[in-house]
Amino acid sequence: MENHPTTVDIVIAGFSIRLFSNAEIELEEGYLPFVVENKTLKTDISVECIAGIPTTLFEQTHPVFEAENDEKKFYSIYRVASNLGFVIYNQENGSIQQIALLNNDFTHWKIYSEKTSSGSILPFRYPMGPIVMHYMTFTSGAVMMHASCAFDGKKARLFSGFSGAGKSTISKLWSDAGSMIVNDDRLIIRKQGDEYFVHNTPMYYKDIPKKVRLNSIFLISHSPENKIQKLTGALAISNVMAFSIQNNFDKQFVQSRLELFHDICSHVSVYKLGFVPNQSVVNFIRSHEAGEND
């Protein structure tokens, strides 16, 4: 039987997260490259991992937010005094997978999970891990986005859009042109000094932590021809914000996101891009950028 630790430290987008438990903690393989051994790191987010699920915890309250689509429910959020409570659903059968509590400054979690057959617990089992990552961005100038990002050695370009807009397609085109793909689904944008950087997040596969300085954001869609339009002001802010990961049940959350995206869009160029799914779009973007710099 494989032995797992009872304390684990991971760093994601510069945030230090400590998981601790009386039971052994198991992480999905995508988190393993983010595990660090430096126990002297200042902990930004602490996660208390508890074996067993108190399913009656929120019986007397009603959810303030439901994350769901036409096919399944992902999680429900509750107000519990000044804290937030979460019910996480199993994505295969819809049963309760985990229960979680988050304190009011988003720095301490209690995550309740049933033990696996080996006796360990999986506190960051999807979608719990991304939920923790989303709320940790509220502790600093950061946001999590549904997006891909390609870095060609000089510039990092972020691509976002509705499902099916072509994020994976355009990532492959830039990869084929020699660029490094930071991630093609879930990214964190975080401010450092006067600049914004893009960080990858743990996925279902192993990938090393990556960080690149963000140069531009493209809001993409398929098109019979390559075309581009620069967005500024409120139009840029609202369009970029539409593709961030949000739980908009609290006006303070919304206001903080508005302020953050206002700052991002004042530092980074934003474009609406219609593209043909072949290598021509790579040259098209580079030619447009060169023309703007002339």
C-alpha positions as CSV (number, residue, x, y, z in Angstrom):
1,M,0.0,0.0,0.0
2,E,1.4,3.4,-1.0
3,N,2.0,5.8,1.9
4,H,0.7,9.4,1.6
5,P,1.7,12.4,3.8
6,T,-0.6,14.0,6.3
7,T,0.7,17.5,5.5
8,V,1.3,18.8,1.9
9,D,2.5,22.2,0.7
10,I,1.7,23.3,-2.9
11,V,2.3,26.5,-4.7
12,I,0.0,27.6,-7.5
13,A,0.4,31.0,-9.2
14,G,2.6,32.1,-6.3
15,F,0.0,31.3,-3.7
16,S,1.3,28.9,-1.0
17,I,-1.4,26.3,0.1
18,R,-0.9,24.0,3.0
19,L,-3.1,20.9,3.3
20,F,-3.1,19.1,6.6
21,S,-5.1,16.2,8.1
22,N,-5.1,13.3,10.6
23,A,-5.6,11.0,7.6
24,E,-3.3,10.5,4.7
25,I,-3.7,13.1,1.9
26,E,-3.7,11.9,-1.7
27,L,-3.5,14.4,-4.6
28,E,-4.5,13.8,-8.3
29,E,-1.4,13.5,-10.5
30,G,-1.8,17.0,-12.0
31,Y,-1.1,18.6,-8.6
32,L,2.1,16.7,-8.0
33,P,4.5,19.1,-10.0
34,F,3.1,21.9,-7.8
35,V,4.1,20.2,-4.5
36,V,7.0,21.9,-2.7
37,E,9.3,20.7,0.1
38,N,10.0,24.2,1.5
39,K,8.3,24.1,4.9
40,T,9.4,27.7,5.7
41,L,7.1,29.2,3.1
42,K,4.5,31.6,4.5
43,T,1.1,29.9,4.1
44,D,-1.4,32.0,2.2
45,I,-4.2,29.4,2.2
46,S,-4.6,26.6,4.8
47,V,-6.8,23.6,4.0
48,E,-7.9,21.3,6.9
49,C,-8.8,18.0,5.3
50,I,-11.3,16.0,7.4
51,A,-12.4,12.4,6.9
52,G,-16.2,11.9,6.9
53,I,-19.0,14.0,5.4
54,P,-21.5,15.8,7.8
55,T,-24.4,15.7,5.2
56,T,-26.8,17.6,7.5
57,L,-24.6,20.7,7.9
58,F,-26.7,22.9,5.6
59,E,-30.2,21.4,6.1
60,Q,-31.7,24.6,7.6
61,T,-30.3,26.9,4.9
62,H,-31.0,27.5,1.2
63,P,-28.2,27.8,-1.4
64,V,-27.2,31.3,-2.6
65,F,-25.6,30.0,-5.8
66,E,-25.8,26.8,-7.9
67,A,-23.1,25.8,-10.3
68,E,-24.8,23.6,-12.9
69,N,-25.6,23.1,-16.6
70,D,-28.3,21.3,-18.4
71,E,-26.7,17.9,-17.7
72,K,-25.4,18.0,-14.2
73,K,-24.9,20.0,-11.0
74,F,-21.3,20.8,-9.9
75,Y,-21.7,22.4,-6.5
76,S,-24.0,24.5,-4.4
77,I,-22.9,27.5,-2.2
78,Y,-24.5,28.4,1.2
79,R,-24.2,31.3,3.7
80,V,-23.2,29.9,7.0
81,A,-23.0,32.8,9.5
82,S,-20.1,35.0,8.1
83,N,-18.6,32.0,6.2
84,L,-19.4,30.2,3.0
85,G,-20.5,26.5,2.8
86,F,-20.1,24.3,-0.3
87,V,-21.7,21.0,-1.3
88,I,-19.7,19.3,-4.0
89,Y,-21.4,16.7,-6.2
90,N,-19.9,13.6,-7.7
91,Q,-19.7,14.2,-11.5
92,E,-20.5,10.6,-12.3
93,N,-23.6,9.8,-10.2
94,G,-24.7,13.2,-8.7
95,S,-24.2,12.1,-5.0
96,I,-22.6,14.4,-2.4
97,Q,-18.9,14.0,-2.9
98,Q,-17.6,16.6,-0.4
99,I,-18.7,19.3,2.0
100,A,-16.5,22.4,2.6
101,L,-16.5,25.5,4.7
102,L,-14.5,28.7,3.9
103,N,-13.9,31.5,6.4
104,N,-14.8,35.1,5.6
105,D,-11.3,36.2,4.5
106,F,-10.9,33.2,2.1
107,T,-7.7,32.0,3.9
108,H,-8.9,28.8,5.7
109,W,-10.9,25.9,4.4
110,K,-12.4,22.8,6.0
111,I,-12.9,20.1,3.4
112,Y,-14.8,17.0,4.5
113,S,-14.3,13.9,2.3
114,E,-14.9,10.2,2.6
115,K,-11.8,8.0,2.7
116,T,-10.8,6.0,-0.4
117,S,-10.4,2.3,-0.4
118,S,-6.8,2.7,0.6
119,G,-7.7,4.8,3.6
120,S,-6.5,8.2,2.2
121,I,-8.6,11.2,1.3
122,L,-8.7,13.2,-1.9
123,P,-9.4,16.8,-0.8
124,F,-8.9,18.4,-4.2
125,R,-10.9,15.9,-6.2
126,Y,-12.6,17.8,-9.1
127,P,-14.3,20.2,-8.9
128,M,-13.1,21.0,-5.3
129,G,-9.6,21.9,-6.4
130,P,-10.6,24.6,-8.9
131,I,-13.1,26.0,-6.4
132,V,-10.3,26.5,-3.9
133,M,-8.1,28.1,-6.6
134,H,-10.9,30.5,-7.6
135,Y,-11.5,31.8,-4.0
136,M,-7.7,32.1,-3.3
137,T,-7.5,34.7,-6.1
138,F,-9.7,37.0,-4.0
139,T,-6.9,37.3,-1.5
140,S,-4.7,39.1,-4.0
141,G,-4.8,40.9,-7.4
142,A,-5.6,37.8,-9.3
143,V,-8.4,36.1,-11.3
144,M,-9.0,32.6,-12.8
145,M,-10.0,32.5,-16.5
146,H,-11.3,30.0,-18.9
147,A,-8.6,30.6,-21.5
148,S,-5.5,29.3,-23.3
149,C,-2.2,31.1,-23.4
150,A,0.7,30.8,-25.9
151,F,4.2,32.2,-25.3
152,D,6.5,32.5,-28.3
153,G,9.6,33.5,-26.3
154,K,8.8,37.2,-26.5
155,K,5.1,37.7,-26.0
156,A,2.3,35.9,-24.1
157,R,-1.0,36.0,-25.8
158,L,-4.2,34.9,-23.9
159,F,-7.1,33.5,-25.9
160,S,-10.6,33.3,-24.4
161,G,-14.1,32.8,-25.7
162,F,-17.3,30.7,-25.4
163,S,-17.1,26.9,-25.4
164,G,-16.3,25.8,-29.0
165,A,-14.8,29.2,-29.9
166,G,-11.5,27.6,-30.7
167,K,-9.2,27.9,-27.6
168,S,-7.7,24.5,-28.1
169,T,-7.5,24.9,-31.8
170,I,-5.6,28.2,-31.7
171,S,-3.3,26.9,-29.0
172,K,-2.3,24.0,-31.3
173,L,-1.7,26.5,-34.1
174,W,0.7,28.5,-31.9
175,S,2.3,25.3,-30.6
176,D,2.9,24.1,-34.2
177,A,4.5,27.5,-34.8
178,G,7.0,26.9,-32.0
179,S,5.3,28.6,-29.0
180,M,5.0,27.2,-25.5
181,I,1.4,26.6,-24.4
182,V,1.1,27.8,-20.8
183,N,-2.3,26.0,-20.5
184,D,-5.3,25.6,-22.9
185,D,-8.2,25.6,-20.4
186,R,-7.8,27.2,-16.9
187,L,-5.3,30.0,-16.1
188,I,-4.7,32.5,-13.3
189,I,-3.8,36.1,-14.1
190,R,-2.0,37.8,-11.2
191,K,-0.5,41.2,-10.8
192,Q,3.2,41.5,-9.8
193,G,4.5,45.0,-9.4
194,D,3.0,47.0,-12.4
195,E,2.6,44.0,-14.7
196,Y,0.3,41.0,-15.0
197,F,1.5,37.5,-15.4
198,V,-0.2,34.3,-16.5
199,H,0.2,31.1,-14.5
200,N,-1.0,27.6,-15.3
201,T,-3.0,25.6,-12.8
202,P,-3.0,21.9,-12.0
203,M,-5.0,19.8,-14.6
204,Y,-5.9,16.2,-14.9
205,Y,-2.5,15.6,-16.5
206,K,1.0,16.4,-15.2
207,D,2.6,19.7,-16.3
208,I,5.3,21.8,-14.7
209,P,4.3,25.2,-13.2
210,K,4.6,28.0,-15.7
211,K,4.6,31.8,-15.5
212,V,4.8,34.4,-18.3
213,R,4.2,38.1,-18.5
214,L,0.9,38.9,-20.2
215,N,1.0,41.1,-23.3
216,S,-2.4,40.8,-24.9
217,I,-5.9,39.2,-24.6
218,F,-7.8,38.0,-27.6
219,L,-11.5,37.2,-27.4
220,I,-11.9,34.6,-30.1
221,S,-14.5,33.1,-32.5
222,H,-14.4,31.1,-35.7
223,S,-14.7,33.3,-38.8
224,P,-14.4,32.8,-42.6
225,E,-11.6,35.3,-42.6
226,N,-9.1,36.6,-40.1
227,K,-10.3,39.9,-38.6
228,I,-9.4,41.9,-35.5
229,Q,-10.9,44.8,-33.5
230,K,-9.2,46.5,-30.6
231,L,-11.5,46.9,-27.5
232,T,-11.0,49.6,-24.9
233,G,-12.8,51.0,-21.8
234,A,-16.0,49.4,-20.6
235,L,-16.4,47.3,-23.7
236,A,-13.0,45.6,-23.1
237,I,-13.7,45.2,-19.3
238,S,-17.1,43.6,-19.8
239,N,-16.0,41.3,-22.6
240,V,-12.9,40.0,-20.7
241,M,-14.8,39.7,-17.5
242,A,-17.4,37.5,-19.2
243,F,-14.9,34.7,-19.5
244,S,-13.6,34.8,-15.9
245,I,-14.6,32.1,-13.4
246,Q,-17.3,33.8,-11.3
247,N,-19.8,33.1,-8.5
248,N,-21.8,36.4,-8.8
249,F,-24.1,36.1,-5.7
250,D,-22.4,38.9,-3.8
251,K,-22.1,42.5,-5.0
252,Q,-18.7,42.9,-3.2
253,F,-17.4,40.0,-5.3
254,V,-18.6,41.7,-8.5
255,Q,-17.2,45.1,-7.5
256,S,-13.8,43.6,-6.7
257,R,-13.7,41.9,-10.1
258,L,-14.8,45.0,-11.9
259,E,-11.9,46.9,-10.3
260,L,-9.5,44.2,-11.2
261,F,-10.5,43.9,-14.8
262,H,-10.4,47.7,-15.2
263,D,-6.8,47.5,-14.1
264,I,-5.9,44.6,-16.3
265,C,-7.4,46.2,-19.4
266,S,-5.5,49.4,-18.6
267,H,-2.2,47.5,-18.7
268,V,-2.9,44.9,-21.4
269,S,-4.2,45.3,-25.0
270,V,-7.6,43.6,-25.6
271,Y,-8.8,42.5,-29.0
272,K,-11.9,40.8,-30.5
273,L,-10.5,38.2,-33.0
274,G,-12.3,36.2,-35.6
275,F,-10.0,33.6,-37.0
276,V,-9.6,31.0,-39.7
277,P,-8.4,27.7,-38.1
278,N,-5.0,27.4,-39.9
279,Q,-1.5,28.9,-39.6
280,S,-2.6,32.1,-41.3
281,V,-4.0,33.5,-38.0
282,V,-0.5,33.3,-36.4
283,N,1.0,35.5,-39.1
284,F,-2.1,37.7,-39.1
285,I,-1.7,38.5,-35.4
286,R,2.0,39.1,-35.6
287,S,1.5,41.4,-38.7
288,H,-1.2,43.4,-36.9
289,E,1.0,43.8,-33.8
290,A,3.9,45.0,-36.0
291,G,1.6,47.5,-37.6
292,E,0.5,48.9,-34.3
293,N,4.1,49.3,-33.2
294,D,5.1,51.2,-36.4
